[in-house]
Amino acid sequence: MRRSALLFTLALCPCAYAQTPTPNGNAALPDAPQPQSAVTLRNTPRHILSDQAAIWTSPARLRDSNLAGPAVLVLATAVLITTDHEVMASKVPTNTSLNKHAITASNALLGGFVAAPALVYGLGWIHGDSHATETGVLGGEAMVDSLAVSEVLKAVSLRERPATDDARGKFFQTSVGLDSSFPSNHSIIAWSSAAVLATEYDGPLTRLTAYGLATGVSVTRVLGRQHFPSDVLVGSAVGWMIGRYVVRRHRQ
């Protein structure tokens, strides 16, 4: 089971990391076309299809210059997968009250991240601020992209939740159905939204707030015993990478 999980992670991480922009601002996808249409709600479905094509074909574009990130993520994920059971069994309290409060907090924080792009877009539309409306559209696009990727990975990984089988976290269990634990939807959505906000409004306070709250989502998913640490690590990393890719790929 561990070997299969690690092979799955090896295939996953480069796919996401190849979305990371190069220092000159261009996405690390040399064969992808440059933006051809404005960032509007009408064009968003077309952009999402373009994003998905780039995401799932990105391993073919890996180069020596962007291998370090996937290597670190794969190593960290491998370590966490091997320690997930021990952490959930001995480090994360099984306390009904604490677990429920953590779940409530994660849901509330996620709601904020989902609402933030819509709020920014609305304020931008009211005040004629094209930067704000662009941020709102790209935030929504990034979350849809991330959710689509997450659902595919869940369908492939079929990992048991911590509440099952004494938190063994087995992969490829058909009994899981549509409720796979790997990766965390909460984390991937929150981090993709946070990445768009922190990239479009690149100030220290914005970055600290966005990434701090996104970290809160990831941590509370573990404290709520809804996910293993490796679930939220991969969800957070992939969400961040996709969020940054969407901004660098489409912003005007």
N, C-alpha and C positions, 0 to 999 in steps of 0.2 A: 504493500500500500504506500509506504513512504517513497519508494523508488518511482512509482507511477505519479505520485503527487509532485515530486521534484521535476520529472520530465514535463509535466503539465506546466509548471512554473517557468521552466526554461523556454517553453514555447510562447508563454504569455508575455513575459516581461519585455523582450525586444520589441514585440508588436506595439506595446504602449510607448516605450521610450523613444522609438523612432519618430514620435510626434514632436519631440523636443526641438525648439527652434535653434538654429545656429546663431553665433554671436552677431552676425550682421543683420539679424532680424528675419531672414528667410527660413521657412520651415525646412527641416532636414529631410525633404522628400523631393529630390532633384527632378524626378520625372513628372511630378504633379503640376498641373497647369496653374498659372497665376490667377488671382481673383479676377473674374470677368463680370461680376454683377454686384450691385450695391447691397449693403447690409440692411435688408428690410424683412418684414414678416413674410411678404410674398415670396421672396427668394430663399427663405430659410429651408424649406423642404429640399430644394435642389442642393443647397450647401451641405445638408446633412448626408445626402446620398454620396456627395463627393468626399465628405469626411470619412464615411464608413469604408469607401473604397480605398482611401489612403491608409486608414488604420489597419485593415486586414491584409494589405499587401506590403506593409512597411518593413517586415523582416528582410525582404529582398533588397532593401536599400540600406541596410546596416553597413557601416564602414568602421575602420579602426578608430576614427575620431570620436565615435559615439558608442563605443562598446563598454566604456567604463561604467556608465550608469546601469545598464542591464546586468552587468556582472555583480555590482554591489547589491542591487535589488534581489537578484536570484539568490545570492549568498544569504542575505538577511532573511528572505522568505524561507529558505531551506532550514535555517537555524530555528526560526519560529515554529515551523511545522513540526519539527522534532521535539519541541518543548511545549507545544500547545496544550497537550493533555495535562502535563505536570502543572503548568501555570493555572489552568482552569480548576484543577483539582485541589491545589494547595494555596494558591495566591489570591484568587478571586473569590470573595465571600459568597456563600449561598445563603443569602439573607433576603427573604421575600420583600421586605420593606425597601431595603437598599436597591435591590434589583429593579423593583417597580419604579422607584424614583429616577434611577438611571435611564430606564427606557423612556419615561416621560420627558426627561431632559433631552435625550437624543432626538425624540420626535419633535419637540419644540424647536430645537436648534435647526433641524433639517427643514422644518416649515419656514423658518426665517430665511434660509438659503434659497429655498424655492421661490419665496415671495420677493426676495430682494431684486432680482432682475426685472420682474414685472413692475415693482415700485419705481425703480430707476427709469425704466422705459416710460412709465406714465408721467413722471415728473419732467423727463426730457421732452416728451410730446407737448405737455402743457406750456413749457417755457421755451420751446423751439431750440433745445439743446441737442444737436446731432450726436455729440459724443455720448451723452447719456442714453439716447435711444439706441445707439449702436451697442453700448454696453449691455442694455437690457436684452436685445435680440441675441447677441452672442452668448450671454449667460444662459438663456433658454436653450440655444442650440447645443452648447457644451453639455448641459445636463441630459438632453435627449441622446446625444452621442454616447455619453458615459453609461446611461441606463441600457442602451442597446447592447453595448459591449459587455456590460455586466451580466445581462440576461443570457447572452450566448455562453459566457464562461460558466455561469451557474448550471446551464443545461449540460455542459460538458463535465464539470467537476463533480456534481452530485455529492456534495459533502454533507455529512450529518451535522446538525446543530449541537452546541454544547450540552443541551438538555437531553440528548439521546445517547444511550450506551455509555453512561458515565464519562461523557466528554472525551470519547476516543477520537472523534473527528475524522472518521473514515471517509475516504473519497470513493467515487464511483459506486454509490449505493443506490440502486434503482428505487428503493423504497422511499427515498427522499422526495421524489417527484419534482414539483415546482418550488420546493422550499429549501434549495441548496444554501449552505452557509457561506460558500466561497465564490466570489468576494462579497464584501459588505455593500449593499445598495446605498445605505445611508452614507457611508464614507465616500463612495465614488461620486455620488451626486453632490454632496456638500463640498468636497474638494474641487470639483470641476467648476462649481459656481464661485467658490472663493478665489480660484486661480484667475478667472475672468475679471472679477472685481479688482483684485490686487494688481493685475497686469494693466488694466485700462486706467486705473487710478493709482499710479505707482508711487504712493507716498508711504513713509514708514508707519504712520498710524493706521492707514488702510490695510497694509500688509499684516501688521500685528493683529488687528482686529479680525480680519477675514481668516487668516490661518490659525489664530488662536481659537476662534469659535469652531472651525473645522476640526481642529485637534480634539476639542471637546466632544464633538459628535463621535469621533472614532473611539475615544476613551470610554465614553458612556455606553457604547455598544458592547464593549467587553465587560464592563462593570454590570451591565444588565444581563449578562450571560446569554446574549443573542448571537455573539460571534466570537471566534478565536482571534488572538492577536494577529496571526498571519492573514486572516480574512480582512481585517481593517487596514493592515499595512499595504496589501496589494490594492485594495479599494482606494485608499488615500493616494497612493503613488500614481495609479492609472488615472484617477480623476484629475489630479493636478496636471499631469502631462497632457491629457486631452484638452483641459481648459486652456492651457497656455498655447497649445497648437491651434485651437479654434481662433483665438485672438490674433495670433501672428499670421494665420492663413487668410483670414477674411477681413480684418479691420481695414478701414479706408484711410 
